[in-house]
């Protein structure tokens, strides 16, 4: 796993997948486009994944309707420090969500998930 650079569409459409993958070494991954797209049953903790090298997470959690690993966290953005919880999502600006520092791994995944949820609700 440590040499894998793309998880693009890995679990795309895997509607019954819900295995523990928390110990996967994804530090070399740069592409997570549609990784969990339509993985409707998936709801595992992947907060320890090192995703600082990921440069594309477009649609990573799109239609992953059961994924609910978002928790309160302090995030560092390029312009400010903000506390974001699930309840704050409606007031969190897209600018804040897209400027999350890569050093905060959990937050990067959470914001991508939240941004995907926000954008998908508009369509």
C-alpha positions in Angstrom: 0.0 0.0 0.0 2.8 2.4 0.8 3.7 2.9 -2.9 0.1 3.4 -4.2 -0.4 6.9 -5.6 -4.0 6.8 -6.7 -7.1 5.6 -4.9 -9.4 7.1 -7.6 -12.7 5.3 -7.8 -11.4 2.5 -5.5 -14.7 2.1 -3.7 -16.9 3.9 -6.3 -20.3 2.1 -6.2 -19.3 -0.4 -3.5 -22.7 -0.1 -1.9 -22.1 -2.9 0.7 -18.5 -2.1 1.7 -17.9 -1.1 5.3 -14.6 -2.7 6.3 -12.0 -1.2 8.6 -9.3 0.4 6.4 -7.9 2.7 9.1 -4.4 1.2 9.1 -3.9 1.6 5.3 -0.7 3.6 4.6 -1.9 6.2 2.0 1.0 8.7 2.5 2.0 8.4 -1.1 -1.5 8.9 -2.5 -2.0 12.0 -4.6 -5.3 11.2 -6.2 -8.5 10.4 -4.3 -11.1 11.4 -7.0 -14.4 9.6 -6.4 -12.7 7.2 -3.9 -15.8 6.6 -1.8 -18.4 7.9 -4.4 -21.6 6.0 -3.9 -20.1 3.7 -1.2 -23.4 4.2 0.5 -22.8 1.8 3.4 -19.2 3.0 4.3 -18.8 4.6 7.7 -15.4 3.9 9.1 -12.8 6.1 10.8 -10.1 7.1 8.4 -8.9 10.1 10.4 -5.4 8.7 10.9 -4.8 8.5 7.1 -1.9 10.8 6.1 -3.3 12.6 3.1 -1.0 15.6 3.0 0.2 14.6 -0.5 -3.3 14.4 -2.0 -3.9 17.1 -4.5 -7.2 16.1 -5.9 -10.2 14.9 -3.8 -12.9 15.9 -6.2 -16.1 14.0 -5.3 -14.3 11.8 -2.8 -17.4 11.3 -0.7 -20.1 12.1 -3.3 -23.3 10.2 -2.4 -21.5 8.3 0.4 -24.7 8.8 2.3 -23.8 6.9 5.5 -20.3 8.3 6.0 -20.6 10.3 9.2 -17.1 10.5 10.7 -17.2 14.3 11.0 -16.4 15.6 14.5 -15.6 19.0 16.1 -12.1 20.1 15.3 -10.0 23.2 15.1 -8.9 24.0 11.6 -6.1 26.2 10.3 -6.9 28.1 7.1 -4.7 30.4 5.1 -6.5 33.4 6.5 -7.9 32.4 10.0 -8.4 29.8 12.6 -11.9 28.5 12.8 -13.7 25.9 14.8 -16.0 23.9 12.6 -18.6 21.4 13.8 -21.4 19.7 11.8 -23.8 22.3 13.1 -21.6 25.1 11.7 -21.5 23.7 8.2 -24.3 25.9 7.0 -22.3 29.0 8.0 -18.9 27.9 7.0 -18.0 29.5 3.7 -16.8 27.6 0.7 -13.6 29.7 0.9 -12.8 28.4 4.3 -13.5 24.9 3.3 -11.2 25.1 0.2 -8.4 26.8 2.1 -7.8 24.2 4.7 -4.1 23.6 5.4 -2.9 20.2 4.3 -1.1 19.7 7.6 -4.4 18.9 9.4 -5.2 15.5 7.9 -8.5 14.8 9.6 -9.7 18.3 8.7 -8.8 17.9 5.1 -10.9 14.8 4.8 -13.8 16.3 6.8 -13.9 19.5 4.8 -13.9 17.6 1.5 -16.7 15.5 2.9 -18.7 18.5 4.1 -18.1 20.5 0.9 -19.3 17.5 -1.2 -22.4 17.3 1.0 -23.1 21.0 0.7 -22.5 21.1 -3.1 -24.6 17.9 -3.7 -27.5 19.4 -1.9 -27.6 22.3 -4.4 -28.1 20.0 -7.4 
